Amino acid sequence: MDSLLVFSSFDLVAYLMVGLALFMILDLVLSFGFLFRTKWNTGSVTAIVIFAYLLGHLIAIPSRAVFETWAEQSCLGTPLTHLVPGVKDIKDAVESPSAMSSLTCETAVRPIVRHEYFEPASQDVVARIAAKSHSEDAKILYNTAFAIARHDPNSYERIDIFQRLSILFRNMAFVSLVAFLLALLKQGVLPFGIRLADRHLLFYGVQSWMLNDWVQATIFLGATIGLFDRYLFFHRLFALEVISAFAYAPIPIF
């Protein structure tokens, strides 16, 4: 029974920490006072931990929609479509993005993505995959490869690590994006530097320059780009590990 009450390391990192980060953002940008407070007790700590954990899970929903479904799959293409030339997301052939979505993709997303994301896997890996699977559907190839990779303990351990890190950075990127948008909104509504409501944060060691809306917006925009980059990096490693384990599996597959 006690084991049910213990957070796993993944819970602590990918969900609880993300929820706490959102609380900190709301304190810093909007002075809500969730974490920057003088009085703490058992009840308030328990409530913060519970709600932060739940928020971490809820954040994963829009985070996946924005960064994985739209920015990565619809705009950039999944890592598998770049790692294995000739493989593509079949659904993309019938789903054409809107003009606004395409414009945003070309002007705001692709320019910040490093070239390494679009590089294929090694020729040996690609050749081995071509000999084992003739499907051009990225989803079919992924499902086939993952079914094999999960039986390799060493590969599966790396796959698990890469997947968890990609989820962490994807969710943190969304929190940073929310902070950036809130800072812009705050600047548009009350463009007068440090507000009286923000001054109590100075008591907790927050530097005065950190309370400037444009500074906040700039920092959080940079953080969003950096965290999104790390998400793509680890998601690509995740896909590369899956297809590599499949390519070098000692038995003939399909």
N, C-alpha and C positions, 0 to 999 in steps of 0.2 A: 504493500500500500504506500509506503514511504517513497518508493522509487517513482511513483506517479507524480510526485510533487517536486522532483528534481529536474531542473532545466538541463537539456543537453548543451554541449558547447555550440552547436549550430543554432539552437534557440537563442542563446545569449548573444551571439555575434550577429546573426542575420536578421533577427526580429526585435529582440529587446533593445539592442543598441540603436537600431534604426528608429524605434519609437522614442527613445530618450533623445536622440538627435533632433527629432521633430519638436519635442518639448523645448529643447534648448533654442531652436530656431525661433519658435513662437515667443520665447522670453526675450531673445536678443532683438528681434525685429519689431514685435508688437507689444513687448513688455507685459506679457500675460502673468508672469510670476509662478510658473509651474515648478521650476528648479531653483531659480534665484530668489530664495526666500530666507527669512531669518529663523522661522520656527518650523521645526520638524518633529514628528512623533511617529509612533509605529503605524498608526492608521494612514497618515499621509504617505509614508514610504511605501506601504503595501499597495495603496491606491495607484501611486505613480508607476510602480513596477507592473502591476496588472494591466493598467491602461496603456502603458508603453509597449508591452508585449502584444496586446491586441492591435494597437495601432500599427505595429510592425507588420503584422499579417495583412491588415487592411491596405497598407501602403503598397504591398506587393501586387495588388490588383491593378491600380492605375500605372504603377511602375512597369509592369509587364506590357500593358497596352501601349504605353508611350515609347519605351526604349526597345522592347523586344519585338512586339508585333508590328509597330509602325516604322520606327527608325531603323531597325535591323532587318526584319524580314521584308517589309514592303519597299523600303528605300535602298538599303545597301545590298540586300541579299544575304541569306543565311551563310554562316561560315562554310558549310558543306558544299554549297554551290561554287565557292571559290577554291576550296581545297581540292575538289575533284572536278576538273574541267569536263564539260558535257552534261553534268548533273544539274538539274534545275528544279525549282519548286513548280510543280505542274499547275497548281492553282493560280500562279501568276499569269499563266497564259490566257486565262479567262477573266481575271480581275484587273481592270485597268484603273490606275489611281487617278484621282481628280487633278485638274490643272493646278489648283492651289497646293495640293499635297506634293505634286512633282516639283513645283517651284521651290517650296520649302526644303524639299530633299536636296535639290541641286545647289541651293544657295546657303543653307544653314547646317546641313548634316554632312554631306560628302566632303566639303572642304576641311573639316576638322578631324577626319578619320585618316589615320596613318596608312601609307601604302602597303605595309606588311599585312594588313587585314585581307587584302585582295589577292595575296600570293597563293599559288597552289602548293599542295603537299609535294614531297619529293617524287621524282619520276618512278622510283621503285615502288613506293606506296601506291601511286596511281595505277601503275601497271598491274600490281597484284590485285587491286580492287576490280579492275576491268576484267581480270581473268575469273573472278569469283562472282561478280554480279553484273548483269547487263541492263539493269533498270536505270532509266534516266530520271526517275522520280526521287528527289532528295529524301522525302519522308520514308519511302520504302527502303532505300539504302541505309538510312539512319536506323530504322527499326531492326533491320537485318544485322547490321554491324553491332548495335548495342546488345542484341541478344547473345552475340558471341563474346563481346568484350566483358560482359558481366561475369563470365565464368573464369576470367583470368584475374586472380586476386590482386596482383601487382598493378595491372592496368586499371582495375575497378577502383582501387584505392586512390589512384591519381585522378581518375574521372570524377570521383566523389568530391575530392578537394577542389578541382577546377570548377565544378558545378556550384559548389557552395560559395566559392569566392565570387563567381560571376553574379550570383543572386545578391550577395551582399553589396557589391559595387553598383549593381543596377538599382537596388532600393535606395542606397545612399545618394545616388545621382538624382533620383526623383525628389528626395528631401531637399537637396541643394537647389533643384529647379524651382520647387515651391518657395524656398527662401528668396531666390532671385526675383520671382514674380511678385512676392509680397513687398520686397524692398522697392521695386518699381512702382507698385500701387501706392505705397505709403508716400513716396516722393511726389507722386502726382496729386495726392489728396492734401498732404500737409508738407509742402516744400520749404521747411524752415529750420533745417539742421537738427540739433538735438532738442527733443521735446522734454517738457517737465516730467512726463511719465517715464522717460528713459533714464533720468538722472540717477535713480536708485541703483542702476546697474553699475555705476561708478564705484559704489560701495563694495561690490564683489570683485573688484579688480579689472573690470572691463574697461579698456582704454577708450578715451573720449572719441578718438578718430573712428573706432569701430561702430559708433552709433550714428555716423553719417550715412544717409541712405544710399548715396552714390557709391561710397566705399563698400558698403554691404553688397550692393547689386553687383559691383565689379568682382568682388571676392567670390560670391556665390556663383556667378556665371563661370568664372575660371574653374571653380570646384566642380561644377556640373560637367564641364567639358572633360576635365581630368578624370573624374569618376566614370563617365561614360566610356572613355578610352580604356580604362582598366576593365570595365565590363566586357567590352569587345575583345580585349586581349585574352582574358581568361575563358570567355565563351569559345573563342577560336581554339585555344588549347584543349578545351573539353572535347570539341568536335574532332580535333586532330588525334587525340588519344583514342577516341572511339574507333575511328577508321583505321588507325595504325594497328590496334589490337586485332581488328578484323582482317586486315591485310596480311599480318604475320601469323594468324591462327594456323596451327599445324595440320588442320584437316580441311579438305575441300568443302566449300560452302556454295550451295546453289549453283 
